[in-house]
């Protein structure tokens, strides 16, 4: 009903990131270095998330803050992009596909987190969430930067609401909390996965590659 | 015919002599030894408050004919206590293994049954032949948000018990300790030790899942360890060793991003290089001993310090230059 409309509007407004400017400094910054920086960012975010998640789950209260809590994944939770992937498929991902998956995932996760930010009760949580969202936006831009410097097109932005308009908003408080729980869980898993994704990219993309590509494009 | 009978420690056991009447005259033996009549109630054998030593073969013979009427094997034991279960991934991302044991023995045979649930899916944990009480699982999916739940049930003739553990894919990652740790003194460097090691062979993909290392070392005479964390490479040079002291060195490994540190590797011992004659085995030793017997006006030979093979690090270069200057100074004096 109403709340769904608000959600859709919020998401569309918050997710309309400006088009990524062409990075002029990409010739100085080898792709290898950017990958290292992106890797470092994911580690930093993962560390930040631990504190944030702890605080947030306590705010949600039991059973969400219990260590063994494993709620079922309802269909609605599938809107949040999952890091889970078949092992062989993950290994076989091209650099482009690997980066794009990360870019898409964090763009959408950022979007959801921003909506969360508008709803939480305590000032401390709002502050933490805002800080985290800023760092997460930095990560999205960093990944975008790596993709641009390697000559890959950025995936289509998350301007559209991340779910079909027909899906209802959480009908009650508990289900909403469950959505929040899974959002944080997927975010945590993505950050663990990204460390591995960027490790792989580090090995496969030596700094020399980017200068060759830039020459070809007449920089 | 023969039976097996399981009874709890401390229980009272009554054995009947097969189909014989209560008032029949019988003789019972335990492992071939006659049992005193005081333990009999008619033809029934009464064992009160049994203990482990009473396990054995019990036979009942008809009084006069000495026909074997009944035989049973008594096994005294206990029902199982809650088992101890541990799961670990030392071969990430291939999979993980679980191993278990009973905290106290039951003295009778036990059966173990293990089940693994991942979300709503049942997974099969394949039992290892060796070691026993261990099974392994291959990951089908990586980076899962859903926890794994492993339940172990132990059953024997006297009862059953179980335990369960729940964990995230990332939480149980713990590599095996590094292998082939080697520590060597560095020639002409009395404060250095060169340590090198290898990735544990069970870690399948160090390229995509690199390991980082933790080195600890101390002289045998001290209790305090020194620590160095290394984010890449499989070697390190200790530069602050106490001269002449024997060191003990160990290395541990961890996935760069997830899981916990391995156990410490096997300890290696090494002593830094010292100038004691018994440690030198090169030609330089001979030149040194011959030169000390000559006149003090003679410039010390430069071969010992500036020998190509012995020059290591900038410290040795400085000495080389100094020796050269000394020779030059002496030469000027003599001209």
Interface residues (C-beta under 8 A of the other chain):
Chain A: X43 X46 X68 X70 X72 X73 X82 X83 X84 X85 X86 X87 X90 X91 X182 X185 X186 X188 X189 X190 X192 X193 X195 X196 X199 X200 X203
Chain B: X93 X119 X120 X139 X140 X141 X142 X143 X144 X145 X146 X147 X149 X166 X170 X207 X208 X209 X210 X256 X257 X258
